[in-house]
Amino acid sequence: MAVEARIRELGSRHQSLDQQIQEEMRRPAADNDRLKDLKRQKLRLKEEMESLRERMH
């Protein structure tokens, strides 16, 4: 159960990062360094979620 809770937590953070990315992209002068950092963080979370899911099965 703790693993499922961790996956949900990571999913929530992943969604939050996605929103931040969308907001940054809507800005007239988007900060490319910030976008790269947010996307990198989002990818790390996705990889961690996938890894946890694989361990559950």
PDB file with one MODEL, atoms N, CA, C and O in Angstrom:
MODEL        1
ATOM      1  N   MET A   1       0.812  -1.195   0.000  1.00  0.00           N
ATOM      2  CA  MET A   1       0.000   0.000   0.000  1.00  0.00           C
ATOM      3  C   MET A   1       0.859   1.265   0.000  1.00  0.00           C
ATOM      4  O   MET A   1       0.494   2.252  -0.637  1.00  0.00           O
ATOM      5  N   ALA A   2       1.962   1.253   0.683  1.00  0.00           N
ATOM      6  CA  ALA A   2       2.810   2.436   0.746  1.00  0.00           C
ATOM      7  C   ALA A   2       3.325   2.805  -0.648  1.00  0.00           C
ATOM      8  O   ALA A   2       3.484   3.982  -0.970  1.00  0.00           O
ATOM      9  N   VAL A   3       3.580   1.791  -1.462  1.00  0.00           N
ATOM     10  CA  VAL A   3       4.067   2.035  -2.820  1.00  0.00           C
ATOM     11  C   VAL A   3       2.982   2.732  -3.634  1.00  0.00           C
ATOM     12  O   VAL A   3       3.273   3.659  -4.390  1.00  0.00           O
ATOM     13  N   GLU A   4       1.735   2.293  -3.482  1.00  0.00           N
ATOM     14  CA  GLU A   4       0.629   2.915  -4.216  1.00  0.00           C
ATOM     15  C   GLU A   4       0.464   4.372  -3.800  1.00  0.00           C
ATOM     16  O   GLU A   4       0.208   5.234  -4.640  1.00  0.00           O
ATOM     17  N   ALA A   5       0.608   4.645  -2.518  1.00  0.00           N
ATOM     18  CA  ALA A   5       0.509   6.022  -2.025  1.00  0.00           C
ATOM     19  C   ALA A   5       1.632   6.873  -2.610  1.00  0.00           C
ATOM     20  O   ALA A   5       1.415   8.027  -2.981  1.00  0.00           O
ATOM     21  N   ARG A   6       2.816   6.307  -2.689  1.00  0.00           N
ATOM     22  CA  ARG A   6       3.959   7.029  -3.263  1.00  0.00           C
ATOM     23  C   ARG A   6       3.713   7.339  -4.740  1.00  0.00           C
ATOM     24  O   ARG A   6       4.022   8.432  -5.214  1.00  0.00           O
ATOM     25  N   ILE A   7       3.153   6.363  -5.459  1.00  0.00           N
ATOM     26  CA  ILE A   7       2.851   6.570  -6.872  1.00  0.00           C
ATOM     27  C   ILE A   7       1.820   7.684  -7.035  1.00  0.00           C
ATOM     28  O   ILE A   7       1.947   8.523  -7.927  1.00  0.00           O
ATOM     29  N   ARG A   8       0.804   7.695  -6.181  1.00  0.00           N
ATOM     30  CA  ARG A   8      -0.213   8.763  -6.242  1.00  0.00           C
ATOM     31  C   ARG A   8       0.415  10.125  -5.954  1.00  0.00           C
ATOM     32  O   ARG A   8       0.100  11.111  -6.620  1.00  0.00           O
ATOM     33  N   GLU A   9       1.298  10.175  -4.966  1.00  0.00           N
ATOM     34  CA  GLU A   9       1.983  11.427  -4.624  1.00  0.00           C
ATOM     35  C   GLU A   9       2.817  11.916  -5.808  1.00  0.00           C
ATOM     36  O   GLU A   9       2.774  13.093  -6.164  1.00  0.00           O
ATOM     37  N   LEU A  10       3.564  11.011  -6.407  1.00  0.00           N
ATOM     38  CA  LEU A  10       4.390  11.367  -7.562  1.00  0.00           C
ATOM     39  C   LEU A  10       3.519  11.814  -8.733  1.00  0.00           C
ATOM     40  O   LEU A  10       3.873  12.743  -9.458  1.00  0.00           O
ATOM     41  N   GLY A  11       2.380  11.150  -8.912  1.00  0.00           N
ATOM     42  CA  GLY A  11       1.456  11.515  -9.980  1.00  0.00           C
ATOM     43  C   GLY A  11       0.923  12.925  -9.794  1.00  0.00           C
ATOM     44  O   GLY A  11       0.774  13.681 -10.754  1.00  0.00           O
ATOM     45  N   SER A  12       0.641  13.266  -8.552  1.00  0.00           N
ATOM     46  CA  SER A  12       0.156  14.608  -8.243  1.00  0.00           C
ATOM     47  C   SER A  12       1.230  15.650  -8.551  1.00  0.00           C
ATOM     48  O   SER A  12       0.943  16.692  -9.141  1.00  0.00           O
ATOM     49  N   ARG A  13       2.450  15.364  -8.152  1.00  0.00           N
ATOM     50  CA  ARG A  13       3.557  16.287  -8.432  1.00  0.00           C
ATOM     51  C   ARG A  13       3.806  16.400  -9.937  1.00  0.00           C
ATOM     52  O   ARG A  13       4.107  17.479 -10.448  1.00  0.00           O
ATOM     53  N   HIS A  14       3.675  15.264 -10.643  1.00  0.00           N
ATOM     54  CA  HIS A  14       3.847  15.220 -12.093  1.00  0.00           C
ATOM     55  C   HIS A  14       2.813  16.133 -12.755  1.00  0.00           C
ATOM     56  O   HIS A  14       3.144  16.900 -13.659  1.00  0.00           O
ATOM     57  N   GLN A  15       1.577  16.047 -12.308  1.00  0.00           N
ATOM     58  CA  GLN A  15       0.505  16.877 -12.850  1.00  0.00           C
ATOM     59  C   GLN A  15       0.757  18.359 -12.557  1.00  0.00           C
ATOM     60  O   GLN A  15       0.518  19.216 -13.408  1.00  0.00           O
ATOM     61  N   SER A  16       1.235  18.649 -11.363  1.00  0.00           N
ATOM     62  CA  SER A  16       1.544  20.027 -10.989  1.00  0.00           C
ATOM     63  C   SER A  16       2.647  20.596 -11.896  1.00  0.00           C
ATOM     64  O   SER A  16       2.559  21.739 -12.343  1.00  0.00           O
ATOM     65  N   LEU A  17       3.666  19.805 -12.157  1.00  0.00           N
ATOM     66  CA  LEU A  17       4.741  20.244 -13.047  1.00  0.00           C
ATOM     67  C   LEU A  17       4.205  20.486 -14.453  1.00  0.00           C
ATOM     68  O   LEU A  17       4.611  21.437 -15.120  1.00  0.00           O
ATOM     69  N   ASP A  18       3.295  19.627 -14.904  1.00  0.00           N
ATOM     70  CA  ASP A  18       2.704  19.803 -16.220  1.00  0.00           C
ATOM     71  C   ASP A  18       1.979  21.144 -16.303  1.00  0.00           C
ATOM     72  O   ASP A  18       2.079  21.845 -17.310  1.00  0.00           O
ATOM     73  N   GLN A  19       1.257  21.497 -15.256  1.00  0.00           N
ATOM     74  CA  GLN A  19       0.556  22.782 -15.219  1.00  0.00           C
ATOM     75  C   GLN A  19       1.556  23.941 -15.254  1.00  0.00           C
ATOM     76  O   GLN A  19       1.345  24.931 -15.955  1.00  0.00           O
ATOM     77  N   GLN A  20       2.632  23.808 -14.501  1.00  0.00           N
ATOM     78  CA  GLN A  20       3.653  24.864 -14.492  1.00  0.00           C
ATOM     79  C   GLN A  20       4.284  25.033 -15.873  1.00  0.00           C
ATOM     80  O   GLN A  20       4.561  26.150 -16.308  1.00  0.00           O
ATOM     81  N   ILE A  21       4.503  23.920 -16.548  1.00  0.00           N
ATOM     82  CA  ILE A  21       5.073  23.962 -17.903  1.00  0.00           C
ATOM     83  C   ILE A  21       4.113  24.683 -18.841  1.00  0.00           C
ATOM     84  O   ILE A  21       4.526  25.545 -19.616  1.00  0.00           O
ATOM     85  N   GLN A  22       2.838  24.330 -18.768  1.00  0.00           N
ATOM     86  CA  GLN A  22       1.841  24.968 -19.623  1.00  0.00           C
ATOM     87  C   GLN A  22       1.769  26.472 -19.358  1.00  0.00           C
ATOM     88  O   GLN A  22       1.685  27.268 -20.293  1.00  0.00           O
ATOM     89  N   GLU A  23       1.802  26.851 -18.090  1.00  0.00           N
ATOM     90  CA  GLU A  23       1.761  28.272 -17.733  1.00  0.00           C
ATOM     91  C   GLU A  23       2.986  29.011 -18.279  1.00  0.00           C
ATOM     92  O   GLU A  23       2.871  30.111 -18.819  1.00  0.00           O
ATOM     93  N   GLU A  24       4.142  28.399 -18.131  1.00  0.00           N
ATOM     94  CA  GLU A  24       5.372  29.029 -18.617  1.00  0.00           C
ATOM     95  C   GLU A  24       5.329  29.186 -20.142  1.00  0.00           C
ATOM     96  O   GLU A  24       5.781  30.200 -20.672  1.00  0.00           O
ATOM     97  N   MET A  25       4.791  28.195 -20.842  1.00  0.00           N
ATOM     98  CA  MET A  25       4.733  28.246 -22.298  1.00  0.00           C
ATOM     99  C   MET A  25       3.752  29.316 -22.788  1.00  0.00           C
ATOM    100  O   MET A  25       3.895  29.818 -23.903  1.00  0.00           O
ATOM    101  N   ARG A  26       2.772  29.664 -21.975  1.00  0.00           N
ATOM    102  CA  ARG A  26       1.799  30.695 -22.351  1.00  0.00           C
ATOM    103  C   ARG A  26       2.367  32.107 -22.198  1.00  0.00           C
ATOM    104  O   ARG A  26       1.843  33.062 -22.771  1.00  0.00           O
ATOM    105  N   ARG A  27       3.435  32.224 -21.427  1.00  0.00           N
ATOM    106  CA  ARG A  27       4.027  33.553 -21.218  1.00  0.00           C
ATOM    107  C   ARG A  27       4.616  34.064 -22.533  1.00  0.00           C
ATOM    108  O   ARG A  27       5.157  33.285 -23.318  1.00  0.00           O
ATOM    109  N   PRO A  28       4.511  35.362 -22.770  1.00  0.00           N
ATOM    110  CA  PRO A  28       5.059  35.927 -24.015  1.00  0.00           C
ATOM    111  C   PRO A  28       6.560  35.658 -24.181  1.00  0.00           C
ATOM    112  O   PRO A  28       7.025  35.391 -25.289  1.00  0.00           O
ATOM    113  N   ALA A  29       7.297  35.727 -23.107  1.00  0.00           N
ATOM    114  CA  ALA A  29       8.744  35.481 -23.166  1.00  0.00           C
ATOM    115  C   ALA A  29       9.073  34.323 -22.229  1.00  0.00           C
ATOM    116  O   ALA A  29       9.627  34.518 -21.147  1.00  0.00           O
ATOM    117  N   ALA A  30       8.725  33.129 -22.660  1.00  0.00           N
ATOM    118  CA  ALA A  30       8.949  31.940 -21.832  1.00  0.00           C
ATOM    119  C   ALA A  30      10.437  31.782 -21.514  1.00  0.00           C
ATOM    120  O   ALA A  30      11.297  32.026 -22.359  1.00  0.00           O
ATOM    121  N   ASP A  31      10.716  31.373 -20.292  1.00  0.00           N
ATOM    122  CA  ASP A  31      12.090  31.143 -19.839  1.00  0.00           C
ATOM    123  C   ASP A  31      12.475  29.713 -20.220  1.00  0.00           C
ATOM    124  O   ASP A  31      12.038  28.751 -19.587  1.00  0.00           O
ATOM    125  N   ASN A  32      13.295  29.587 -21.256  1.00  0.00           N
ATOM    126  CA  ASN A  32      13.661  28.255 -21.756  1.00  0.00           C
ATOM    127  C   ASN A  32      14.415  27.424 -20.733  1.00  0.00           C
ATOM    128  O   ASN A  32      14.242  26.206 -20.683  1.00  0.00           O
ATOM    129  N   ASP A  33      15.244  28.055 -19.920  1.00  0.00           N
ATOM    130  CA  ASP A  33      15.970  27.306 -18.885  1.00  0.00           C
ATOM    131  C   ASP A  33      14.997  26.737 -17.859  1.00  0.00           C
ATOM    132  O   ASP A  33      15.135  25.593 -17.428  1.00  0.00           O
ATOM    133  N   ARG A  34      14.018  27.541 -17.474  1.00  0.00           N
ATOM    134  CA  ARG A  34      13.000  27.070 -16.524  1.00  0.00           C
ATOM    135  C   ARG A  34      12.197  25.927 -17.142  1.00  0.00           C
ATOM    136  O   ARG A  34      11.916  24.930 -16.477  1.00  0.00           O
ATOM    137  N   LEU A  35      11.829  26.074 -18.411  1.00  0.00           N
ATOM    138  CA  LEU A  35      11.079  25.006 -19.086  1.00  0.00           C
ATOM    139  C   LEU A  35      11.874  23.704 -19.106  1.00  0.00           C
ATOM    140  O   LEU A  35      11.326  22.637 -18.827  1.00  0.00           O
ATOM    141  N   LYS A  36      13.157  23.787 -19.433  1.00  0.00           N
ATOM    142  CA  LYS A  36      14.002  22.589 -19.450  1.00  0.00           C
ATOM    143  C   LYS A  36      14.045  21.933 -18.083  1.00  0.00           C
ATOM    144  O   LYS A  36      13.945  20.711 -17.971  1.00  0.00           O
ATOM    145  N   ASP A  37      14.195  22.749 -17.036  1.00  0.00           N
ATOM    146  CA  ASP A  37      14.261  22.227 -15.680  1.00  0.00           C
ATOM    147  C   ASP A  37      12.943  21.556 -15.286  1.00  0.00           C
ATOM    148  O   ASP A  37      12.951  20.465 -14.715  1.00  0.00           O
ATOM    149  N   LEU A  38      11.832  22.192 -15.583  1.00  0.00           N
ATOM    150  CA  LEU A  38      10.521  21.625 -15.248  1.00  0.00           C
ATOM    151  C   LEU A  38      10.291  20.310 -15.991  1.00  0.00           C
ATOM    152  O   LEU A  38       9.798  19.341 -15.414  1.00  0.00           O
ATOM    153  N   LYS A  39      10.649  20.285 -17.265  1.00  0.00           N
ATOM    154  CA  LYS A  39      10.472  19.064 -18.059  1.00  0.00           C
ATOM    155  C   LYS A  39      11.373  17.941 -17.550  1.00  0.00           C
ATOM    156  O   LYS A  39      10.976  16.776 -17.545  1.00  0.00           O
ATOM    157  N   ARG A  40      12.574  18.290 -17.127  1.00  0.00           N
ATOM    158  CA  ARG A  40      13.497  17.300 -16.585  1.00  0.00           C
ATOM    159  C   ARG A  40      12.931  16.701 -15.291  1.00  0.00           C
ATOM    160  O   ARG A  40      12.976  15.489 -15.078  1.00  0.00           O
ATOM    161  N   GLN A  41      12.400  17.574 -14.440  1.00  0.00           N
ATOM    162  CA  GLN A  41      11.794  17.106 -13.190  1.00  0.00           C
ATOM    163  C   GLN A  41      10.601  16.194 -13.469  1.00  0.00           C
ATOM    164  O   GLN A  41      10.429  15.160 -12.824  1.00  0.00           O
ATOM    165  N   LYS A  42       9.789  16.590 -14.435  1.00  0.00           N
ATOM    166  CA  LYS A  42       8.599  15.810 -14.792  1.00  0.00           C
ATOM    167  C   LYS A  42       9.009  14.429 -15.297  1.00  0.00           C
ATOM    168  O   LYS A  42       8.393  13.426 -14.936  1.00  0.00           O
ATOM    169  N   LEU A  43      10.039  14.374 -16.126  1.00  0.00           N
ATOM    170  CA  LEU A  43      10.520  13.096 -16.644  1.00  0.00           C
ATOM    171  C   LEU A  43      11.042  12.205 -15.517  1.00  0.00           C
ATOM    172  O   LEU A  43      10.776  11.003 -15.503  1.00  0.00           O
ATOM    173  N   ARG A  44      11.785  12.790 -14.574  1.00  0.00           N
ATOM    174  CA  ARG A  44      12.284  12.006 -13.433  1.00  0.00           C
ATOM    175  C   ARG A  44      11.138  11.386 -12.646  1.00  0.00           C
ATOM    176  O   ARG A  44      11.202  10.221 -12.253  1.00  0.00           O
ATOM    177  N   LEU A  45      10.090  12.171 -12.418  1.00  0.00           N
ATOM    178  CA  LEU A  45       8.932  11.659 -11.680  1.00  0.00           C
ATOM    179  C   LEU A  45       8.266  10.518 -12.448  1.00  0.00           C
ATOM    180  O   LEU A  45       7.890   9.502 -11.862  1.00  0.00           O
ATOM    181  N   LYS A  46       8.123  10.690 -13.752  1.00  0.00           N
ATOM    182  CA  LYS A  46       7.504   9.651 -14.577  1.00  0.00           C
ATOM    183  C   LYS A  46       8.316   8.356 -14.504  1.00  0.00           C
ATOM    184  O   LYS A  46       7.759   7.269 -14.354  1.00  0.00           O
ATOM    185  N   GLU A  47       9.628   8.488 -14.611  1.00  0.00           N
ATOM    186  CA  GLU A  47      10.497   7.303 -14.547  1.00  0.00           C
ATOM    187  C   GLU A  47      10.388   6.619 -13.195  1.00  0.00           C
ATOM    188  O   GLU A  47      10.367   5.390 -13.123  1.00  0.00           O
ATOM    189  N   GLU A  48      10.318   7.402 -12.121  1.00  0.00           N
ATOM    190  CA  GLU A  48      10.195   6.820 -10.786  1.00  0.00           C
ATOM    191  C   GLU A  48       8.851   6.111 -10.632  1.00  0.00           C
ATOM    192  O   GLU A  48       8.785   5.030 -10.047  1.00  0.00           O
ATOM    193  N   MET A  49       7.792   6.706 -11.147  1.00  0.00           N
ATOM    194  CA  MET A  49       6.477   6.067 -11.070  1.00  0.00           C
ATOM    195  C   MET A  49       6.484   4.743 -11.833  1.00  0.00           C
ATOM    196  O   MET A  49       5.971   3.740 -11.339  1.00  0.00           O
ATOM    197  N   GLU A  50       7.058   4.738 -13.026  1.00  0.00           N
ATOM    198  CA  GLU A  50       7.127   3.518 -13.827  1.00  0.00           C
ATOM    199  C   GLU A  50       7.941   2.440 -13.122  1.00  0.00           C
ATOM    200  O   GLU A  50       7.577   1.265 -13.146  1.00  0.00           O
ATOM    201  N   SER A  51       9.027   2.837 -12.503  1.00  0.00           N
ATOM    202  CA  SER A  51       9.866   1.894 -11.778  1.00  0.00           C
ATOM    203  C   SER A  51       9.098   1.267 -10.613  1.00  0.00           C
ATOM    204  O   SER A  51       9.172   0.059 -10.389  1.00  0.00           O
ATOM    205  N   LEU A  52       8.367   2.091  -9.882  1.00  0.00           N
ATOM    206  CA  LEU A  52       7.575   1.582  -8.764  1.00  0.00           C
ATOM    207  C   LEU A  52       6.474   0.647  -9.242  1.00  0.00           C
ATOM    208  O   LEU A  52       6.212  -0.381  -8.619  1.00  0.00           O
ATOM    209  N   ARG A  53       5.836   1.002 -10.340  1.00  0.00           N
ATOM    210  CA  ARG A  53       4.772   0.144 -10.886  1.00  0.00           C
ATOM    211  C   ARG A  53       5.336  -1.212 -11.301  1.00  0.00           C
ATOM    212  O   ARG A  53       4.700  -2.241 -11.077  1.00  0.00           O
ATOM    213  N   GLU A  54       6.523  -1.221 -11.903  1.00  0.00           N
ATOM    214  CA  GLU A  54       7.140  -2.473 -12.321  1.00  0.00           C
ATOM    215  C   GLU A  54       7.442  -3.361 -11.113  1.00  0.00           C
ATOM    216  O   GLU A  54       7.283  -4.580 -11.185  1.00  0.00           O
ATOM    217  N   ARG A  55       7.872  -2.762 -10.015  1.00  0.00           N
ATOM    218  CA  ARG A  55       8.185  -3.546  -8.820  1.00  0.00           C
ATOM    219  C   ARG A  55       6.940  -4.166  -8.202  1.00  0.00           C
ATOM    220  O   ARG A  55       7.011  -5.203  -7.541  1.00  0.00           O
ATOM    221  N   MET A  56       5.794  -3.516  -8.425  1.00  0.00           N
ATOM    222  CA  MET A  56       4.540  -4.026  -7.849  1.00  0.00           C
ATOM    223  C   MET A  56       4.069  -5.282  -8.568  1.00  0.00           C
ATOM    224  O   MET A  56       3.342  -6.092  -7.993  1.00  0.00           O
ATOM    225  N   HIS A  57       4.486  -5.452  -9.842  1.00  0.00           N
ATOM    226  CA  HIS A  57       3.993  -6.582 -10.641  1.00  0.00           C
ATOM    227  C   HIS A  57       4.970  -7.670 -10.754  1.00  0.00           C
ATOM    228  O   HIS A  57       4.694  -8.684 -11.395  1.00  0.00           O
TER     229      HIS A  57
ENDMDL
END
